[in-house]
């Protein structure tokens, strides 16, 4: 067995000391003529008699390396590139294969994706500044210079519901789904019994709640997972994390993840239908207890609370049920009033610190925000607020929370080590 399948076996057995996205940065044949690049994100290559079918060619910072890896083992034309969705860790590198086809006199490379990928790229052009900023906040805790390239190779072949590709006499079924994104494609290589999920399965609690990004679709995601499970595939190649080998494991992982999402949606809708405000919904809803220990459902990237918020937004809009939040006072005005009640911004910050020392960090953060807003230039208050957010970041497991809290700490002048926000957060 190669390094990727070795790691796959260890990971399935629940070796939780490492983050499930640990990438080996190698390309390996994981099934006959089926190659898998372990990377951020993963790439799959199907070698067919008609050329290569390449799924998710790369990210800006690794597409060239992957191209070299492919050319190290397979010197054949790329027939088709498929994007499983339009996220930036998946859609760069098609130009390398297109240039190579021109140089070597090979047929032009076809680029296939769901039609909504085009809309996404348009949206990315409109929101390049925002995306650059949230990208460094999410993945680097606010370090670095924001950048968001928009020179994508757009798909030349798109589809709406399903598309069957035939390469070298083999069938590759493409199915559209909405889940983490509205433009997702999952692929079933029917003649090889291999499933390529894109980010519909990524070895962590589903990213159906991301606080800084557009609407996600928990319920439809579950439907897609059930559809993938129904193929009975014997191997699953995910967008992030390791392959899953064996039909029983594949089915279990997909069905467990479907049930996780279905349960969150059902509970959220039940509470909404009783007229509860979002605050109470969040306190009431939790994932199924029997799934909490699954190695592929740990909340180390996204979190169930954030998924609940996204379900609320999908079905109910943004009003949270607290009337003062409908047309709120500017936060700084509220902060001034709370500081006055406390006696002074310093007293408010002192109370924040006392709460943090008593491990009541979520409440401490509210008071620290208000103290700083009431006296934004006060160095002592900035230091307290920065320290509280640094402590909170150190205790969180999810990339989403760690990134935002580390950014807040840095904005207050706290010096933190440069480490990715998806560091090994699984506890021993
Ligand atoms: Zn991804």
Boltz pocket constraint, residues with backbone or C-beta under 6 A from the ligand:
constraints:
  - pocket:
      binder: B
      contacts: [[A, 41], [A, 87], [A, 89], [A, 90], [A, 199], [A, 239], [A, 240]]
      max_distance: 6.0
